[in-house]
Amino acid sequence: MTPKSFYRRIEGELAELKKASMLRVVPNLDNGAAKELLFNGQKLLNLASNDYLGLAMDESLARAAAEAVRKYGCGAAASRLVTGNFQIYDDLERELAAFKEQEDCMLFTSGYTANLAIMDSFAGRRTVVFSDKLNHASILDGIRMSGARQVRYRHNDLAHLKKRMEAAKDAHERLLITDTIFSMDGDLAYLEEVADLCDFYDTMLVIDEAHAEGVFGSGKGIAFERGVADRVDLHMGAFSKGFGSLGGAVSGRKELISYLRNKGRSFVFTTALPPAAIGASLAALRLVAEDPSRGQRLLAMSLDLKEYLESLGFDCGNSESQIIPVILGDNKTALAARDRLIEEGIYAAAIRPPTVPEGTARLRLSLRADLTGDDLQKIKSAFGVLKAEFG
Ligand SMILES: Cc1ncc(COP(=O)(O)O)c(C=O)c1O
């Protein structure tokens, strides 16, 4: 029986969340990775998943996943260091390292656990970690776990970062970690300038390319698009978004990856990825490496839609990617706008605090490469309706 003291606190907190329109519930969805999902039984255009290239339902990925299951089984049955390994695991690491032009690469069960392992392994009590204020939660959790001193800088504010780096220039060790695409805003880190500051202040540079892989830099990420890949110490990425599968990955020099393999608790103490995910990831990587045009098409489409939304007067922040926020302000407006889009046949996520700062609740549109001209027209018309009704 739950003790009464806990029960009272929990009930109170749930009631408060509900009152502030912040109570999270799993939506009544089916087929959430498809271009058209089912919401309460209604077919809606899916602008809420991270399947940016439309690969999660791709036939070649499904075939590769099924073959891997038949050959290796449904589960990995142990952690990678015990018996949870199969040939395609090694193939995927080798091919991803080559794709990212790095000496070595290692896989994790998710992007989340990859970030935990990076921070837990490389940062400790004597490390100062510089972290953009809008970095993903997995990075913050990893820094907390590591016991390092966290120094957050204002989002994409290079002058503020420089000031903070200057103040910590006598620290024993310095590490900077940044998303390359910020997941709720769709804007990009100033990687060249960040790399310059890291060189100047002798700071290890780690980047999270979870939302950029498959899309930018011929699928390799923003560091490649911007020509700074060789100035980055660790390239973190994920198969769960553009690649339509599951798993996190970290690539870099072989000593760094070997260290990670030895120190990363979220690698050592968990069961390895299932064969199906590895099979699908390998197929996705090969598709993107052979033909990066899906990402290019997606970016052209995203720019067109963002310009259209801005012409209607919507605030899309500084988005420069396939993630387009439509910032509406308060939670109730964001939820009402989401519901209105549903009536127009479109499903977009309403993002509220604490995921985004107070007063910046928004719709988060994540575009996908398999949208047709008709789909885009439908999205534009729906926002025309929203504009008329929500001002
Ligand atoms: C920037 C960033 N890093 C890491 C992750 C975690 O990746 P995964 O979903 O594979 O655990 C996410 C997921 O939302 C993310 O947005």
The ligand as a Gaussian input file, in Angstrom:
#p B3LYP/6-31G(d) Opt

LIG

0 1
 C       19.356000      16.122000     -29.398000
 C       18.957000      14.764000     -28.927000
 N       19.897000      13.950000     -28.432000
 C       19.593000      12.715000     -27.991000
 C       18.301000      12.245000     -28.036000
 C       17.999000      10.868000     -27.531000
 O       17.950000       9.984000     -28.601000
 P       17.069000       8.649000     -28.496000
 O       15.648000       9.036000     -28.734000
 O       17.649000       7.753000     -29.538000
 O       17.271000       8.123000     -27.117000
 C       17.290000      13.046000     -28.548000
 C       15.906000      12.509000     -28.619000
 O       14.930000      13.128000     -28.578000
 C       17.618000      14.342000     -28.976000
 O       16.664000      15.156000     -29.438000

